[in-house]
Amino acid sequence: MDTKTPNQKAWWLVLPVVVLVAFNAVVPLMTVVNYSVQETFGENVFFFEGVKWFEQVLHSERFHQALQRQLMFTFLILAIEVPLGVAIALAMPRRGPWVSVCLVLMAMPLLIPWNVVGAMWNLLALPDIGLLGRSLNAAGINYNYTRQPVAAWATLVAMDVWHWTSLVVLLAYAGLSAIPDAFYQAARIDGASSGAVFRYIQLPKMKRVLTIAVLLRFMDSFMIFTEPMVLTGGGPGNATTLLSIDLVKVALGQFDLGPAAAMSLVYFLIILLLCWIFYTVMTKDEVQ
Amino acid sequence: MARISLENLRHSYRERPQADADWALKRLDLVWEAGSANALLGPSGCGKTTLLSIISGLLRPTEGTVRFGERDVTLLPPDARNIAQVFQFPVVYDTMSVYDNLAFPLRNRGVAKAAVDARVREIAALLDLESTLRQRAAGLTADGKQKISLGRGLVRADVNAILFDEPLTVIDPHLKWKLRSKLKELHQRLGTTMIYVTHDQTEALTFADQVVVMNEGTVVQSGTPVELFERPRHTFVGHFIGSPGMNVLPATVDGGVARFFGLAVETSAPPKAPPPGARLEIGVRPEFVHFSDAGIPVRISRISETGRHRIVETLHENVTIKLLVGEGEQVPAERAFVRFDPAFTQLYADGWSTR
């Protein structure tokens, strides 16, 4: 028998959250949705255009190329930063005075603002006056990131690896530190090789933090704007024009609000979809 | 299976141990007979885990020799010693199935597939793990995981010893006794030397034939549970084992008789001349103190109920003497006399029995 008195007043308690989410997420997003289905010629006059801009974006060669460059960039930095970060974390001392030295050194790049990192690498890699650029050319390597797409890409990837591998290192190190000594001792008694220790103890215990590391690095790298903008500005030509740079060119350079809004939404949905795929794949065999 | 002996063993975690306090283990000699069930009992930080790690080879002692049988194994790594160890917190390889967990030590040693399979099934049957062999080890309960840890040690043929480092810490109370009797049963069936480290006297006394009591890096007493109970060699053993612990009362020796506030107390052996200046104490367990018509006059101060017994606290000159009184017995109202059973009353000088 149901003796509860129906009382819906508790819904009012949810109101603050609803308002907060509305103003920081839903309302801004809806303005973008609003732009994405309209055309404007200025003076605040808008015409409804339906899904025209979405069709245009999805069929645009320019968008496809930017997306390909973006996927390429994200794949490269994940393929380098995750294994490298884990390797550095494994090599770091587990106790003693050097722990804090290593941790501070590792945290350093993470504290530098994006545009400063971009400017630093821009100067460092300049072929005529930069330390890196001059050294490479002096060593007989023809290197000029302002003219050669491959050099621009290499510099871009190196910059991101320099800036963000530390994040993977710190997360992996946290995961490693959480493994009780008994696991290593049991493995020694069981006669496990160091490869087996990595495969069956360290990697499984790091899995959660590595999932977070991969997701964070994926999202950040997929949205990266400031560093490549300062370093190469998307050039030479369009060689390093990643999605975000392309979006800003469309939205602010050409002031095509409709196509830019449609592109933003597609961009957002791609990130959401890929995150979901990553998360599902990486956590699929987790024990409940 | 082998007899395990420790000779002149000392260990310090410091580079250059100087003071007495620098030694986690002070000099000790111990022998565990092949096939015996032993416990290492002591409070946290007494050095028992250090001692266990030295036996398993995870730690190399600063000084001394570890022998399995006649063989000196002091410098051998853990995997070459052929011992099994069960840790305080269950260690299982999460991503592997129970079967693979049990097979792991054998596969690491390059044992043939068919032999691995036979051995894993045999051990799984012994530990009642057969139904879970195909499951992921991570999904098991704590006691199941402890069985896997134990099983990984047992799969290797003829292990020298099985070491337990407080293995029941994370087990639910109602499963503790089950796992404990399983261990006891395994000992009877396999006859492997077992060393069980714990700070819980019940676990130690019910599991072991021989109990080593440690405190502050030294062995205080080694003996059967009955010996530890009836003849504690040190007041620490008296305190640590038994509930409530032994009465330790200030004493003097005068004319070859131990005295408590001047009252003569008969001890199990006539007190020898104690070292001059030593702190003298009489030790007697509450079980061996009785109400009587004459003896030491006391005032009853408190009675607590424990179920089968009552613990009666009495006072003589502001020194508490505890008695254990059975169900049917009468407790005097306020003033009474108590008497100590001479066979179980001992004199201690600076904590050590004078016998």
Interface residues (C-beta under 8 A of the other chain):
Chain A: P180 A182 F183 Q185 A186 R188 I189 D190 G191 A192 S193 A196 Y200 I201 P204 K205 V287 Q288
Chain B: S53 S56 L58 P77 P78 D79 I83 A84 Q85 F87 Q88 F89 V91 Y93 D94 T95 M96 F104 P105 N108 R109 R136 A138 G139 S149 R152 G153
